């Protein structure tokens, strides 16, 4: 343990946009620690989910000014450790990382990579040959690699990390701050989805599964909370809603924040998240549902099974499988006692593993491992 707190420069996005990575970096920065002291340079390449991962000329200027801000912060705060969340396997963010990391890593004794998105370690073959050496220089041998779940790609190991640990995400407990709805006699079953409304989050799979259970006589309502990824997909889903005759049973909430968001979670009966999103690594929305003791139906994809345990706090199914998704929804729809039992088990798991306090303790333990890595990378 260091005699004085380890000084770490956190370079990362905080909301907006309100994606899982930005939310967790913000939560980390708000923690109180004894053994580490955090300083922050905010990444600001995207202020909404539509622009994430996409090229824009203004981002070139933001990149250059961010590099300068990191240089200044390194000298001002005397931080020997750089904390950085690498991008997922997407060309534009990877190119950004290559430029930024090669421009700043030389100033720090140690680097921590927190892989909120997984899979970047295998992206080099997709780059032009002249860029591959710069890719290796940018991501080479961090002192510490952090994954959110053991099922995620072992990016740290592939990049030669000195230490490789798993730190699950965590959230502040919001239960009890908003009224919770209990389904009354004659009321429809409420199935909720929360996330960016794009194909790989499983929105169409969920809609198809929902239509199947309605056709089998379940009185249910589907609620989708989040922002549309693009207008074409929005039209596709809206047309499918009309074509399947469920217009009166489907509600689009749009983006909700704070108490409005928690009220929607507290008002559902089942949370369904059939994602195979390319950069999915954890599924923070599942923890949000478990916080309110809601059973979940989700997919066997990346780190999601570390949160949703099949047959325990819900069900996990294969990706792109509306029939299996519908089958699990039907089981929960027809068995209120099963919903309650799985919901309570999810709440127990949340309290045991996914609170914000536990996340802060685990992050402090992980970061202080850097103090034992004396050799410069």
C-alpha positions, 0 to 999 in steps of 0.5 A: 500500500502506498504511503500517500494516495496514488494519483490517477488521471482519469481520461474519460467521457461523463454524461452526456451521453448517458451510456453505460461507460459514461455513467460508470466513469462518472460514478467512479469519479464521485467515489470517496477513496483513502488509497487513490486520488482521482483527477479528470480530463473529460472526453467530449467527442459525443454529446448524444448517442447518435454521434458515438463512433462516427466521424465528424470534423469537429472531433479532430479539433476536440482530439487535439485539444484533449491531448493538450489538456492531458499534457497540462493535467499530467504536469499540474497534478503530478499523476503517474497513472493514466486511466483510459477506457479503450474503444470497442472494435469500431474503426473511427474510435480506434483511430482516435485511441491510436492518436491520443494514446501514442501522444500521451502515454509516454508521459505516464509511468503506468497505464490502466485500461478499463474495458467498458467495451470489449473486443478491441484487442483483435481489431488490428488485422482490420486496419491498414498495414502501416497503422498496425505498429501504431495500434500496438504502440498505443495499446501495448502492455498496460499495467492494469486491465479491468473487465466488467465481467469474466465472460468478456473478451480477454483484451488485457491478456491479449495486450500483455497487461501486467495485471488483469482483474474483473470489476463489476459495475455498480449503482446507487440504490434507488429503490424506495425513492419512487412509488412501485406499481403492483399489477392489479386484477384486470391490468395488463402485464408490463414488459419493459425495455431500456436502451438505445433503440437499434437492431443489435440491442434486440428491439425487433426480436423483442417486438416479435416475441411480444407479438407472439405472447399477445397472440397466445392470449397474454394481456400485456403492454410493451414499453420501450425507453430510450433514444432511436438510433436512426429514423429508418429503424424507427419507421421499421419498428413503427410499421411492424407495430401497426402491421401486427395490430399491437399499436394500442399495446406498445408505448415509446417513452423516449429518453427518461432521466432521474426519477422519471426513469426510475418510476418506469422501472418500478412500474414494470413486471418484467424487464426484457433486454435481448441484446447482441450489441457489438460493444456490450460488456455488462448490461447495466440496465439489467442491474437497474431492473434488479434493483427494483426486484424485477425478473429479467429475460435477456441473452447469452452475450458477452458479460450479460450472464454475469448479471442475469443467471438463467433460472435464478433471477430470470432467463437467458436465451440465445441471441436473435431468437424471438421464439425462445424470448417469447417462451420465457416471457410466457413462463413469467407471464403465467406464473406471478409467484415465479416473477416474485421469486426471481425478482427478489433473487435479483434484488438479493444479487444486486445488494450483494454484488452490484451496489455503488459502494462495492464498485468503489471498493473494488475499483480502489483495490484494482487501482492500487495494484498499480502501486506494485507495478514498479517497472515502467511500461 
